[in-house]
Amino acid sequence: VVSSDSSGTSNSGGESSKESSRCSTPVLDAVRSDRLRDKMRRRMESGDQWFSLEFFPPRTASGAVNLISRFDRMGSGGPLFIDITWHPAGDPGSDKETSSMMIASTAVNYCGLESVLHLTCCNQTKEKITGHLAKAKHLGLKNIMALRGDPVGSDWEEEEGGFNHAVDLVKHIRSEFDDYFDVCVAGYPTGHPEAESYEDDLRHLKEKVDAGADFIITQLFFRADTFLTFVDDCRAIGVTCPILPGIFPIQGYQSLRQLVKLSKLEVPEEITRVIEPIKDNDAAIRNYGIHQAVEMCRVLLDSGKVPGLHFYTLNREVAPTEVLRQLGLWIEDPRRPLPWAVSAHPKRRVEDVRPIFWASRPKSYIYRTQDWDDFPNGRWGNSSSPAFGELNDYYLFYLKSKSSKEALLQMWGEELKREESVFEVFTCYITGQLNRNGHKVMCLPWNDEPLAPETNLLKDELEKVNRRGVLTINSQPNINGKPSTDAVVGWGPAGGYVFQKAYLEFFTSSENVNALLKVLKKYEPRVNYHIVNVHGRNLTNAHEMQPNAVTWGIFPGREIVQPTVVDPVSFMYWKDEAFALWIEQWAKLYEDESPSRMIIKYIHDNYFLVNLVDNDFPLKSCLWQVLDDMFELLDAPLETLADGMPGDGSHGDGSHDNGTLAE
């Protein structure tokens, strides 16, 4: 994220069909259709080949946390979409964190990934299926893969009051939801194992397309000519929609056997001849699988008949990622459509402004604003009461740290001796140095990722202030007209220029704040500040209702875009979350009443949350000088600091502060 101490999701913001069709459609290109089928059409017209990825819902809550983290990593390579399988035995349409519905919803809303939700006819009435579709629409899902599904037993049993064929499900989707969903169906390059014949199965496939399917993804296969013949046969009977080959990089002997058993396929002799002698060597099999997949995919892509590749990942990333890298399809574009991680929910399509405070916690911001009917577009506006939802459950799987309790204790300290122990944690996070126990601090409660490249521009200054108890959780350097294509601070379409005001947000003690307030007097009006404690005592020299734009961009043929603001009203909502993270994610690692827990609780109860904005962005940032002056005052004789300090910070209720915080 541009305005943070943590990295954010990187998506392209350029103008080519490939860039505008990456999984997170750039908000600045909102005039284009964001339907998946239209993204495919644009890519096909321009000759830009793509890839997509299939995942299955995990069985455990910790597995869900890991899978969402994998979405963020694999999403960086630019898949056109992902799809999530439907497992009838796993309560797939429920609100459980391991359900197909919730995993797909999280991918769309919190990871910004275009997602296709599988839906099967198995063990479901027509009414139940309609309910699942309505829920999917409400959650922002726009794409369905309509499948009959595998029988629960050995043979398919008629579904009373339901559907027995995928074509009936496609017809139902079109009947009940018209053209809202893009619909995908399955194709079988060697024919469905239950079909009377290969030709009969092709006729059934055409029926599904004629009923309203938009594209086809095939079952896996092992030879390129198997798929290419299938495509020719489909075209010969009038199937004209995109047909995507299902690619399965062989990753292990047992997983291959299991998948072959489920799909009722035979492994060609030339493959079994290679893998049988190495079946106990996972690394050797994976290397062979990567080589075999790359060679087959090259034949497919060179045929001119394959617009994109669909990978069965088995929730693994090494093999699919390596295949895509070797094919040149894995493209990590450093540019982003906006300085923060976007959501792919259709109602957020026009959203292009957010408060800077959630820069490192975009999933939390999306969660807390999920019930908004409208999202800021063009400007934040002068809103007295943005309705942020409460964040009471810090352990929702998509908000939880991806690190285990054990890993967090190794990073943040098995035992804290004093406040300075906390300063050391922050400093190690900033510098990348090992902590005193030899572990690297890869995250903080407010930043679940390593530092963003942009933060490296401020590393030396951040290290110095964190060592002295200015505990930074968010920062950005001032930028004056850098190209939008800049690898570190760029965002938005090519050909533009981006600007930023220097911003710094941190926790610090009341003693430091007393000195800071005294120092800030000589920096007004250049520096705006907001200072608040956990109880809501609020001091500011900014307008109580007026947001301050701290990031903006100028692009050819467009109005100025200002995607990041410091909003005083939102800051009070963020304050509750920022302080709560001390307790929810850090203090609760330790036993009740333990010294470590009491140290974190003391900071939570007594420190202030401060944000500073240097409005004079063309000049060198003065914020570091502000803090230097604060430290100089703190190092001076006590009577200097104790002199009367005429504060005029607002409490947020119209009253004003006329003394030090230590009263």
C-alpha positions as CSV (number, residue, x, y, z in Angstrom):
1,V,0.0,0.0,0.0
2,V,1.4,3.4,-0.9
3,S,0.5,5.1,2.3
4,S,1.7,2.5,4.9
5,D,4.4,0.7,6.7
6,S,3.3,-2.5,5.0
7,S,3.0,-3.8,1.5
8,G,-0.2,-4.0,-0.3
9,T,-1.8,-5.9,-3.2
10,S,-0.2,-5.0,-6.5
11,N,-2.5,-4.8,-9.6
12,S,-1.9,-3.2,-12.9
13,G,-3.4,0.2,-13.7
14,G,-2.5,0.5,-17.4
15,E,-4.7,0.7,-20.4
16,S,-3.9,-2.4,-22.5
17,S,-6.5,-5.2,-22.6
18,K,-4.2,-7.4,-20.5
19,E,-3.8,-4.7,-17.8
20,S,-7.4,-3.7,-17.7
21,S,-8.5,-7.4,-17.4
22,R,-6.3,-8.5,-14.5
23,C,-8.3,-10.0,-11.6
24,S,-8.9,-6.6,-10.0
25,T,-10.3,-4.3,-12.6
26,P,-8.8,-0.8,-12.2
27,V,-11.4,1.6,-10.7
28,L,-10.1,4.3,-13.0
29,D,-11.3,2.2,-16.0
30,A,-14.8,1.9,-14.6
31,V,-16.4,2.8,-17.9
32,R,-15.4,-0.6,-19.2
33,S,-17.6,-3.6,-18.6
34,D,-16.2,-5.6,-15.7
35,R,-18.0,-8.8,-16.7
36,L,-15.7,-11.8,-16.9
37,R,-16.9,-12.8,-20.4
38,D,-16.1,-9.2,-21.6
39,K,-12.6,-9.4,-20.1
40,M,-12.1,-12.7,-22.0
41,R,-13.4,-11.1,-25.2
42,R,-11.0,-8.2,-24.9
43,R,-8.0,-10.5,-24.3
44,M,-8.9,-12.7,-27.2
45,E,-9.3,-9.7,-29.5
46,S,-5.9,-8.4,-28.6
47,G,-4.2,-11.8,-28.5
48,D,-3.3,-11.5,-24.8
49,Q,-3.3,-15.0,-23.4
50,W,-4.3,-15.4,-19.7
51,F,-4.4,-18.0,-16.9
52,S,-6.8,-18.8,-14.1
53,L,-6.5,-20.9,-10.9
54,E,-8.7,-23.4,-9.1
55,F,-8.8,-23.8,-5.3
56,F,-10.9,-25.9,-3.0
57,P,-12.2,-24.9,0.5
58,P,-9.9,-26.0,3.4
59,R,-11.2,-28.2,6.2
60,T,-10.0,-26.0,9.1
61,A,-10.1,-22.4,10.2
62,S,-6.3,-22.2,10.2
63,G,-6.4,-23.6,6.7
64,A,-8.8,-20.8,5.6
65,V,-6.3,-18.2,7.0
66,N,-3.5,-19.8,5.0
67,L,-5.6,-20.0,1.8
68,I,-6.5,-16.3,1.9
69,S,-2.8,-15.6,2.3
70,R,-2.1,-17.8,-0.7
71,F,-4.8,-15.8,-2.7
72,D,-2.9,-12.6,-2.0
73,R,0.4,-14.1,-3.1
74,M,-0.9,-15.9,-6.2
75,G,-3.1,-13.0,-7.1
76,S,0.0,-10.9,-7.6
77,G,0.9,-12.9,-10.7
78,G,-2.2,-11.6,-12.5
79,P,-4.8,-14.4,-12.9
80,L,-7.8,-13.4,-14.9
81,F,-10.0,-15.2,-12.3
82,I,-9.9,-18.0,-9.7
83,D,-12.6,-20.6,-9.0
84,I,-13.7,-22.3,-5.8
85,T,-15.0,-25.8,-5.8
86,W,-18.3,-26.9,-4.1
87,H,-18.2,-29.8,-1.7
88,P,-21.7,-31.0,-0.6
89,A,-20.3,-32.7,2.5
90,G,-18.7,-29.4,3.7
91,D,-21.8,-27.3,4.1
92,P,-20.7,-25.3,1.1
93,G,-23.4,-22.6,1.1
94,S,-23.1,-21.7,4.8
95,D,-21.4,-18.8,6.6
96,K,-18.7,-21.1,8.0
97,E,-15.2,-19.8,7.3
98,T,-14.4,-23.1,5.5
99,S,-17.5,-23.0,3.2
100,S,-17.2,-22.6,-0.6
101,M,-19.5,-19.6,-0.4
102,M,-17.4,-17.7,2.3
103,I,-14.0,-18.6,0.6
104,A,-15.3,-17.3,-2.8
105,S,-16.8,-14.2,-1.1
106,T,-13.6,-13.4,0.7
107,A,-11.6,-13.8,-2.5
108,V,-13.8,-11.2,-4.2
109,N,-14.4,-8.7,-1.4
110,Y,-11.1,-8.9,0.5
111,C,-8.5,-10.1,-2.0
112,G,-9.9,-8.2,-5.1
113,L,-9.9,-11.4,-7.2
114,E,-12.5,-12.1,-9.9
115,S,-14.0,-15.4,-8.6
116,V,-16.1,-18.2,-10.0
117,L,-18.1,-20.2,-7.5
118,H,-18.9,-23.8,-8.4
119,L,-22.4,-24.9,-7.8
120,T,-23.7,-28.5,-8.1
121,C,-27.1,-30.1,-8.3
122,C,-26.1,-32.8,-5.8
123,N,-28.5,-33.2,-2.8
124,Q,-30.2,-29.8,-3.5
125,T,-33.8,-28.8,-4.2
126,K,-34.6,-26.1,-6.7
127,E,-35.4,-23.7,-3.8
128,K,-32.1,-24.4,-2.0
129,I,-30.2,-23.7,-5.2
130,T,-32.1,-20.5,-5.7
131,G,-31.2,-19.5,-2.2
132,H,-27.5,-20.1,-2.8
133,L,-27.6,-18.1,-6.0
134,A,-29.3,-15.2,-4.2
135,K,-26.8,-15.3,-1.4
136,A,-23.9,-15.4,-3.9
137,K,-25.3,-12.3,-5.7
138,H,-25.7,-10.4,-2.4
139,L,-22.1,-11.2,-1.5
140,G,-20.9,-9.7,-4.8
141,L,-20.2,-13.0,-6.7
142,K,-20.9,-12.6,-10.4
143,N,-19.8,-15.9,-11.9
144,I,-21.1,-19.5,-11.4
145,M,-19.7,-22.8,-12.7
146,A,-22.8,-24.9,-13.1
147,L,-22.1,-28.6,-12.5
148,R,-24.2,-31.7,-11.9
149,G,-21.7,-32.8,-9.4
150,D,-20.4,-36.2,-8.4
151,P,-22.8,-38.7,-6.8
152,V,-22.7,-39.2,-3.1
153,G,-22.6,-43.0,-3.6
154,S,-21.3,-45.0,-6.5
155,D,-24.3,-44.1,-8.8
156,W,-26.3,-40.9,-9.4
157,E,-29.7,-40.9,-7.7
158,E,-32.5,-38.7,-9.1
159,E,-32.9,-35.4,-7.2
160,E,-36.6,-35.1,-6.3
161,G,-37.5,-31.4,-6.6
162,G,-34.1,-30.6,-7.9
163,F,-32.0,-31.0,-11.0
164,N,-30.3,-34.0,-12.5
165,H,-28.2,-32.4,-15.2
166,A,-26.0,-29.3,-15.4
167,V,-28.1,-28.0,-18.4
168,D,-31.1,-27.8,-16.1
169,L,-29.0,-25.7,-13.6
170,V,-27.9,-23.4,-16.4
171,K,-31.5,-22.9,-17.5
172,H,-32.6,-22.2,-13.9
173,I,-29.9,-19.6,-13.4
174,R,-31.0,-17.8,-16.6
175,S,-34.7,-18.1,-15.7
176,E,-34.3,-16.8,-12.1
177,F,-31.4,-14.4,-12.4
178,D,-31.6,-13.5,-16.1
179,D,-28.2,-12.3,-17.3
180,Y,-26.7,-11.3,-13.9
181,F,-24.2,-14.2,-13.6
182,D,-21.6,-15.2,-16.2
183,V,-22.0,-19.0,-16.3
184,C,-19.2,-21.6,-16.9
185,V,-19.8,-25.3,-17.6
186,A,-17.5,-28.3,-17.7
187,G,-16.2,-30.0,-20.8
188,Y,-14.7,-33.5,-21.1
189,P,-11.9,-33.8,-23.8
190,T,-12.3,-37.6,-23.7
191,G,-16.0,-37.6,-23.0
192,H,-17.8,-37.8,-19.7
193,P,-17.3,-41.3,-18.1
194,E,-21.1,-41.8,-17.8
195,A,-21.9,-40.6,-21.4
196,E,-23.1,-43.1,-23.9
197,S,-20.4,-41.9,-26.3
198,Y,-18.0,-39.1,-27.0
199,E,-20.4,-37.7,-29.6
200,D,-23.3,-37.9,-27.3
201,D,-21.3,-36.0,-24.6
202,L,-20.5,-33.3,-27.1
203,R,-24.2,-32.8,-27.9
204,H,-24.9,-32.4,-24.1
205,L,-22.1,-29.8,-24.0
206,K,-23.7,-27.8,-26.8
207,E,-27.1,-28.0,-25.0
208,K,-25.4,-26.4,-21.9
209,V,-24.0,-23.6,-24.1
210,D,-27.2,-23.1,-25.9
211,A,-29.0,-22.8,-22.5
212,G,-26.8,-19.8,-21.6
213,A,-23.3,-20.9,-20.7
214,D,-20.7,-18.2,-21.5
215,F,-17.5,-20.4,-21.4
216,I,-16.2,-23.9,-20.9
217,I,-13.4,-25.2,-18.6
218,T,-12.4,-28.8,-19.4
219,Q,-11.5,-31.8,-17.2
220,L,-7.7,-32.4,-17.0
221,F,-5.9,-34.3,-19.7
222,F,-2.3,-35.4,-20.4
223,R,-1.8,-34.9,-24.1
224,A,-2.1,-31.6,-26.0
225,D,-3.7,-33.2,-29.0
226,T,-6.5,-34.6,-26.9
227,F,-7.6,-31.1,-26.1
228,L,-7.0,-29.7,-29.5
229,T,-9.1,-32.4,-31.1
230,F,-11.8,-31.7,-28.6
231,V,-11.9,-28.0,-29.5
232,D,-12.1,-28.8,-33.2
233,D,-15.0,-31.2,-32.5
234,C,-16.8,-28.6,-30.4
235,R,-16.4,-25.9,-33.2
236,A,-17.7,-28.4,-35.8
237,I,-21.0,-28.7,-34.0
238,G,-21.4,-25.0,-33.4
239,V,-19.9,-24.3,-30.0
240,T,-18.3,-20.9,-30.3
241,C,-17.7,-19.7,-26.7
242,P,-14.2,-19.8,-25.2
243,I,-12.9,-23.2,-24.2
244,L,-10.2,-23.3,-21.5
245,P,-8.0,-26.3,-21.0
246,G,-7.8,-27.7,-17.4
247,I,-4.1,-28.1,-16.6
248,F,-2.9,-30.3,-13.8
249,P,0.8,-30.1,-13.1
250,I,1.7,-33.5,-11.6
251,Q,2.9,-32.7,-8.1
252,G,3.0,-36.0,-6.3
253,Y,2.4,-39.7,-7.0
254,Q,-0.5,-40.1,-4.5
255,S,-2.3,-36.9,-5.6
256,L,-2.0,-38.1,-9.2
257,R,-3.5,-41.4,-8.4
258,Q,-6.4,-39.8,-6.4
259,L,-7.2,-37.3,-9.1
260,V,-7.1,-40.0,-11.8
261,K,-9.4,-42.2,-9.8
262,L,-11.9,-39.3,-9.3
263,S,-11.9,-38.3,-12.9
264,K,-11.8,-41.9,-14.3
265,L,-8.9,-41.0,-16.6
266,E,-6.0,-43.2,-17.7
267,V,-2.5,-41.9,-17.3
268,P,-0.6,-42.3,-20.6
269,E,2.1,-45.0,-20.7
270,E,4.8,-42.4,-21.5
271,I,4.1,-40.7,-18.2
272,T,3.8,-43.7,-16.0
273,R,7.0,-45.0,-17.4
274,V,8.8,-41.9,-16.1
275,I,7.1,-41.5,-12.7
276,E,6.9,-45.1,-11.5
277,P,10.7,-45.4,-10.8
278,I,10.6,-42.0,-8.9
279,K,7.2,-42.4,-7.2
280,D,8.8,-42.0,-3.7
281,N,10.8,-38.9,-4.6
282,D,8.3,-36.0,-4.4
283,A,10.8,-33.4,-5.6
284,A,11.7,-35.4,-8.7
285,I,8.0,-36.0,-9.5
286,R,7.2,-32.3,-9.1
287,N,10.1,-31.3,-11.3
288,Y,8.9,-33.8,-14.0
289,G,5.4,-32.5,-13.6
290,I,6.5,-28.9,-14.1
291,H,8.4,-29.9,-17.2
292,Q,5.6,-32.0,-18.6
293,A,3.0,-29.2,-18.0
294,V,5.2,-26.5,-19.6
295,E,5.8,-28.6,-22.7
296,M,2.1,-29.4,-23.1
297,C,1.0,-25.8,-22.5
298,R,3.5,-24.5,-25.1
299,V,1.9,-26.7,-27.7
300,L,-1.6,-25.5,-26.6
301,L,-0.7,-21.8,-26.6
302,D,1.2,-22.1,-30.0
303,S,-1.9,-23.7,-31.6
304,G,-3.8,-20.4,-31.8
305,K,-6.9,-22.2,-30.4
306,V,-6.2,-21.6,-26.7
307,P,-6.9,-18.1,-25.3
308,G,-6.0,-19.1,-21.7
309,L,-5.0,-21.9,-19.3
310,H,-6.9,-23.0,-16.2
311,F,-4.8,-24.6,-13.5
312,Y,-5.9,-27.2,-11.0
313,T,-3.7,-26.1,-8.1
314,L,-4.8,-28.5,-5.4
315,N,-4.2,-25.4,-3.1
316,R,-0.5,-25.5,-3.8
317,E,1.5,-22.7,-5.4
318,V,5.0,-23.9,-6.2
319,A,4.3,-26.0,-9.3
320,P,1.6,-23.8,-10.9
321,T,3.6,-20.7,-10.3
322,E,6.8,-22.2,-11.8
323,V,4.9,-23.4,-14.9
324,L,3.4,-20.0,-15.4
325,R,6.8,-18.3,-14.9
326,Q,8.4,-20.6,-17.5
327,L,5.5,-19.8,-19.9
328,G,5.9,-16.1,-19.4
329,L,2.3,-15.7,-18.2
330,W,3.2,-14.9,-14.5
331,I,3.5,-11.1,-14.6
332,E,3.9,-9.2,-11.3
333,D,3.2,-5.7,-12.4
334,P,4.3,-3.3,-9.6
335,R,1.8,-0.6,-10.7
336,R,-1.6,-0.5,-8.9
337,P,-4.9,0.9,-10.0
338,L,-5.0,2.8,-6.7
339,P,-2.7,3.2,-3.7
340,W,-4.7,0.7,-1.7
341,A,-5.9,-2.9,-2.3
342,V,-9.2,-2.8,-4.2
343,S,-12.2,-5.0,-3.8
344,A,-13.9,-6.8,-6.7
345,H,-17.4,-6.5,-5.3
346,P,-19.5,-4.8,-8.1
347,K,-21.0,-2.2,-5.7
348,R,-17.5,-1.0,-4.9
349,R,-16.6,-0.6,-8.5
350,V,-16.8,3.2,-8.4
351,E,-14.9,3.5,-5.0
352,D,-11.8,5.6,-5.4
353,V,-11.3,7.4,-2.1
354,R,-10.5,6.0,1.4
355,P,-9.1,7.3,4.6
356,I,-5.3,6.6,4.9
357,F,-5.6,5.0,8.4
358,W,-6.6,1.6,7.1
359,A,-3.8,1.6,4.4
360,S,-2.2,-1.5,6.1
361,R,-5.5,-3.1,7.0
362,P,-7.6,-3.0,3.8
363,K,-9.5,-6.1,4.6
364,S,-10.7,-4.6,7.9
365,Y,-11.7,-1.4,6.1
366,I,-13.7,-3.4,3.6
367,Y,-15.3,-5.4,6.4
368,R,-16.3,-2.3,8.3
369,T,-17.8,-0.6,5.3
370,Q,-19.5,-3.6,3.7
371,D,-23.0,-2.4,4.4
372,W,-22.5,1.0,2.7
373,D,-24.9,1.6,-0.2
374,D,-22.6,4.1,-1.9
375,F,-18.9,4.5,-1.9
376,P,-16.9,7.8,-2.2
377,N,-16.1,8.6,-5.8
378,G,-14.0,11.6,-6.9
379,R,-13.8,13.0,-3.3
380,W,-14.4,11.9,0.2
381,G,-16.8,14.8,0.9
382,N,-17.7,16.5,4.1
383,S,-19.5,13.7,6.0
384,S,-20.2,14.1,9.7
385,S,-21.1,10.5,10.3
386,P,-19.6,7.8,8.1
387,A,-21.3,4.6,9.4
388,F,-18.4,2.4,10.1
389,G,-19.5,-1.0,11.4
390,E,-18.1,-2.2,14.7
391,L,-15.1,-4.5,14.6
392,N,-15.7,-6.8,17.5
393,D,-14.4,-10.1,16.1
394,Y,-10.7,-9.7,15.5
395,Y,-10.4,-13.4,14.7
396,L,-12.5,-13.5,11.5
397,F,-10.3,-15.7,9.3
398,Y,-9.7,-13.0,6.7
399,L,-8.7,-10.4,9.3
400,K,-6.5,-12.7,11.4
401,S,-2.7,-12.6,11.3
402,K,-1.4,-15.3,9.0
403,S,1.3,-16.0,11.7
404,S,0.7,-18.6,14.4
405,K,0.7,-17.7,18.1
406,E,4.1,-19.3,18.4
407,A,5.6,-17.3,15.5
408,L,4.1,-14.1,16.9
409,L,5.7,-14.7,20.3
410,Q,9.1,-15.4,18.7
411,M,8.8,-12.1,16.8
412,W,7.3,-9.9,19.5
413,G,8.9,-11.5,22.6
414,E,8.1,-14.5,24.8
415,E,8.5,-12.1,27.7
416,L,8.5,-8.3,27.8
417,K,10.6,-6.7,30.5
418,R,9.7,-3.0,30.0
419,E,8.3,-0.5,27.5
420,E,11.6,-0.4,25.7
421,S,11.2,-4.1,24.8
422,V,8.2,-2.9,22.7
423,F,10.3,-0.2,21.1
424,E,12.8,-2.9,20.1
425,V,10.1,-4.9,18.3
426,F,9.0,-1.9,16.3
427,T,12.6,-1.0,15.4
428,C,13.4,-4.6,14.3
429,Y,10.3,-4.5,12.1
430,I,11.5,-1.3,10.4
431,T,15.1,-2.3,10.0
432,G,14.7,-6.0,9.2
433,Q,17.3,-6.8,11.8
434,L,16.9,-9.9,13.9
435,N,15.5,-9.4,17.4
436,R,17.5,-10.3,20.5
437,N,16.2,-13.9,20.2
438,G,17.5,-14.2,16.7
439,H,14.1,-13.9,14.9
440,K,13.1,-11.6,12.1
441,V,10.0,-9.4,12.9
442,M,7.9,-9.8,9.8
443,C,4.7,-8.1,11.0
444,L,3.0,-6.0,13.7
445,P,-0.6,-6.0,14.8
446,W,-1.3,-3.1,12.5
447,N,0.8,-4.4,9.6
448,D,0.6,-8.0,8.7
449,E,3.0,-7.8,5.8
450,P,6.7,-6.9,5.5
451,L,7.5,-3.3,4.8
452,A,6.3,-1.8,1.5
453,P,9.1,-0.7,-0.9
454,E,8.0,2.9,-0.4
455,T,8.7,2.7,3.3
456,N,12.3,2.0,2.6
457,L,12.6,5.6,1.5
458,L,12.0,6.5,5.1
459,K,13.8,3.7,6.8
460,D,16.6,5.6,8.5
461,E,14.3,8.2,10.0
462,L,11.7,5.6,11.1
463,E,14.4,3.6,12.8
464,K,15.6,6.6,14.8
465,V,12.2,7.6,16.1
466,N,11.0,4.1,16.9
467,R,14.1,3.5,19.0
468,R,12.9,6.5,21.1
469,G,9.3,5.4,21.6
470,V,7.6,7.0,18.6
471,L,6.0,3.7,17.5
472,T,5.1,4.2,13.8
473,I,2.2,2.2,12.2
474,N,1.7,4.2,9.0
475,S,3.8,6.6,6.9
476,Q,4.3,7.9,3.5
477,P,7.0,10.2,2.0
478,N,6.1,13.5,0.2
479,I,6.0,13.0,-3.6
480,N,5.9,15.9,-6.1
481,G,5.0,14.7,-9.6
482,K,6.6,11.3,-9.9
483,P,5.5,9.3,-13.0
484,S,2.5,7.0,-12.4
485,T,4.7,4.2,-13.7
486,D,7.2,4.6,-10.9
487,A,8.0,1.2,-9.5
488,V,7.9,2.3,-5.9
489,V,5.3,5.1,-5.5
490,G,3.4,4.8,-8.9
491,W,-0.3,4.0,-9.3
492,G,-3.0,4.5,-11.9
493,P,-2.8,4.5,-15.7
494,A,0.5,5.1,-17.5
495,G,1.2,8.7,-18.6
496,G,0.1,10.3,-15.3
497,Y,1.8,11.9,-12.3
498,V,1.3,11.2,-8.6
499,F,1.6,13.5,-5.6
500,Q,1.7,12.9,-1.8
501,K,1.9,14.9,1.3
502,A,4.3,13.5,3.9
503,Y,2.3,11.6,6.5
504,L,3.2,9.9,9.8
505,E,1.1,8.0,12.3
506,F,2.4,6.6,15.6
507,F,1.7,5.8,19.2
508,T,3.7,7.6,21.8
509,S,3.6,8.5,25.5
510,S,1.8,11.5,27.1
511,E,5.2,12.9,28.0
512,N,6.2,12.9,24.4
513,V,2.9,14.4,23.3
514,N,3.3,17.3,25.8
515,A,6.6,18.2,24.2
516,L,5.2,17.6,20.7
517,L,2.3,20.0,21.2
518,K,4.6,22.7,22.4
519,V,6.9,22.2,19.3
520,L,4.0,22.0,16.8
521,K,3.0,25.6,17.5
522,K,5.9,26.9,15.4
523,Y,5.0,24.6,12.5
524,E,1.4,25.8,12.0
525,P,-0.3,25.9,9.6
526,R,2.1,23.9,7.6
527,V,1.6,20.8,9.8
528,N,-1.8,19.5,10.7
529,Y,-2.1,17.1,13.6
530,H,-4.7,14.8,15.3
531,I,-3.8,13.4,18.7
532,V,-6.2,11.1,20.6
533,N,-6.0,8.6,23.4
534,V,-8.0,5.4,24.0
535,H,-10.7,7.3,26.0
536,G,-11.3,9.7,23.0
537,R,-9.5,12.8,24.3
538,N,-8.9,14.5,21.0
539,L,-6.5,17.4,20.2
540,T,-6.3,18.8,16.7
541,N,-5.5,22.0,14.8
542,A,-7.4,20.8,11.8
543,H,-11.0,21.5,10.8
544,E,-13.2,19.1,12.8
545,M,-15.2,17.9,9.7
546,Q,-12.9,18.7,6.7
547,P,-10.8,15.9,5.1
548,N,-7.3,16.6,3.9
549,A,-6.3,15.0,0.6
550,V,-2.8,13.4,1.1
551,T,-2.5,11.5,-2.2
552,W,-3.7,12.5,-5.6
553,G,-2.9,11.8,-9.3
554,I,-3.2,13.6,-12.6
555,F,-3.8,11.5,-15.7
556,P,-4.4,12.2,-19.4
557,G,-8.0,13.0,-20.2
558,R,-9.2,12.6,-16.6
559,E,-10.2,14.7,-13.6
560,I,-7.7,14.8,-10.7
561,V,-8.1,11.6,-8.6
562,Q,-7.5,11.9,-4.8
563,P,-7.7,8.3,-3.5
564,T,-6.3,8.9,0.1
565,V,-7.4,11.4,2.7
566,V,-6.9,12.2,6.3
567,D,-10.5,12.5,7.6
568,P,-10.9,13.6,11.2
569,V,-14.3,11.8,11.7
570,S,-13.0,8.5,10.4
571,F,-9.9,8.9,12.5
572,M,-12.0,8.5,15.7
573,Y,-13.4,5.2,14.3
574,W,-9.9,4.0,13.4
575,K,-8.7,5.0,16.8
576,D,-10.9,2.4,18.5
577,E,-9.5,-0.3,16.2
578,A,-5.9,0.8,16.4
579,F,-5.9,0.8,20.2
580,A,-7.9,-2.5,20.4
581,L,-5.2,-4.3,18.4
582,W,-2.7,-3.8,21.3
583,I,-5.0,-6.0,23.4
584,E,-6.6,-8.3,20.8
585,Q,-3.5,-9.3,18.9
586,W,-0.6,-8.6,21.3
587,A,-1.6,-8.6,25.0
588,K,-3.7,-11.7,24.7
589,L,-0.6,-13.7,23.7
590,Y,0.4,-13.6,27.3
591,E,-1.2,-14.9,30.5
592,D,-3.6,-12.7,32.5
593,E,-1.7,-10.4,35.0
594,S,1.7,-11.4,33.6
595,P,4.3,-8.6,33.4
596,S,4.3,-8.8,29.6
597,R,0.6,-8.4,29.3
598,M,0.6,-5.5,31.8
599,I,3.2,-3.7,29.8
600,I,1.1,-3.9,26.6
601,K,-2.0,-2.8,28.6
602,Y,-0.1,0.1,30.1
603,I,0.8,1.3,26.6
604,H,-2.9,0.8,25.5
605,D,-4.2,2.8,28.5
606,N,-1.7,5.6,28.5
607,Y,-0.2,6.2,25.1
608,F,-1.7,8.5,22.4
609,L,-2.3,7.9,18.7
610,V,-0.9,10.7,16.6
611,N,-1.1,11.6,13.0
612,L,0.9,14.4,11.3
613,V,0.5,15.8,7.8
614,D,3.1,18.1,6.2
615,N,1.0,20.2,3.8
616,D,4.0,21.7,2.0
617,F,4.6,18.7,-0.3
618,P,7.0,20.4,-2.8
619,L,9.5,21.0,0.1
620,K,11.6,18.5,2.0
621,S,9.3,17.0,4.7
622,C,9.5,18.8,8.0
623,L,8.0,16.0,10.1
624,W,11.4,14.5,11.0
625,Q,12.5,18.0,12.2
626,V,9.3,18.3,14.3
627,L,10.2,15.0,16.1
628,D,13.9,16.1,16.4
629,D,12.6,19.3,18.1
630,M,10.4,17.2,20.3
631,F,13.3,15.0,21.4
632,E,15.5,18.1,21.9
633,L,12.9,19.6,24.2
634,L,12.5,16.3,26.1
635,D,16.3,16.2,26.6
636,A,16.3,19.8,27.9
637,P,16.0,20.6,31.7
638,L,12.6,19.7,33.2
639,E,11.6,23.2,33.8
640,T,11.7,24.0,30.1
641,L,9.1,21.4,29.4
642,A,7.0,22.3,32.4
643,D,6.5,25.8,31.2
644,G,2.9,26.7,30.5
645,M,1.8,25.3,27.2
646,P,-1.2,27.0,25.5
647,G,-2.8,24.2,23.7
648,D,-5.8,24.9,21.5
649,G,-6.7,21.4,20.4
650,S,-10.3,20.4,20.1
651,H,-11.8,17.6,22.2
652,G,-14.0,16.8,19.3
653,D,-17.0,18.2,21.0
654,G,-16.3,21.8,20.3
655,S,-14.4,22.4,23.5
656,H,-10.7,23.3,23.5
657,D,-7.7,22.2,25.4
658,N,-5.7,24.9,27.2
659,G,-3.0,23.0,29.0
660,T,-0.7,20.0,28.8
661,L,-1.9,16.4,28.7
662,A,-0.3,15.7,32.0
663,E,-2.9,17.7,33.9
